[in-house]
Amino acid sequence: MDEITVILGRADQEMRAIEWVANQAGFRVCKGLHHEPNSTKAVRVTAWNAYQVNALECGGHVVNHIDVPVVLVETGGAIFNNKTVLCRCDHHRPGDYGYGKPPEQAFAASSLGQFINFVNYIKGRTVFGPDTLIDLSYIKVRAAVVAASDHCLSAAYQGRVPNVSPEEIIEFRDANRARTYPGGGKEYRAALQQAFDFVANTPIIPEFPGTVHDARQYYLKNKPVKEANEASFRMGIPLLFSLPQRSLHTTKTTLVNASSDQVNYFFTPFAQKLGLTHLYGDPARGFAGGYDARGMVC
């Protein structure tokens, strides 16, 4: 058990929670890195290259190999070929344990829930669970709330996730977002109100089934409305937006808060028409995205 090393994928709040659990369990933690051939250093993986890990940051040191059993959390790569992979915790791609699972199974389907179940199995007893209070430094929050926020945010705001209230989701999300503003909660709340007004007035894309609002051109031509993504979830409005990914020299287009029919439409005719590659998403979770094969569009 002491030899187990947990490999973390791209950074987000669920990954921070998983790192906290791993540390509490006494496991070694390393972070997946990607080193581009023309780059001077390896950097933390993103959604673009999360499964192309070719280096690791372990205890402040960068290494390019690992010889102990690993747990892969939303990541992978050739560096792990012929290595002992004890568990893969993921819900992003077909074949992942959590892929396609509905809100009613949010905790078990989430990467956090999968990792907690693995830890309990290794320990031979229930050490962590949905009600475990995870200390993220800016808030102590139940594991079930983190899992629901990551796995099915729209359903969580609608009260469709068992054992998780919309009020808990709001408290967690507000605390996370407010800390990114110099003015704290007051500045964040003003930004969120601005985002509500913005999302309500975005045009509708007629070709999608149902109603999908379009923020792509505004985002590419203007400074993004910081909380538009959050506002769309709270308002229950499906939103499509595009953001330049300058380090990747491309543009990412994302659909959030969508129905399964809308996600499937994005995957098939819509993404092909736009020339998107590296598609990702899950109809059951209501999101999809892809990267422009032509490069930067702005």
Order of alpha helices (4+ residues) and beta strands (2+ residues): beta-alpha-beta-beta-beta-beta-beta-beta-alpha-alpha-beta-beta-alpha-alpha-alpha-alpha-beta-alpha-alpha-beta-beta-alpha-alpha-beta-beta
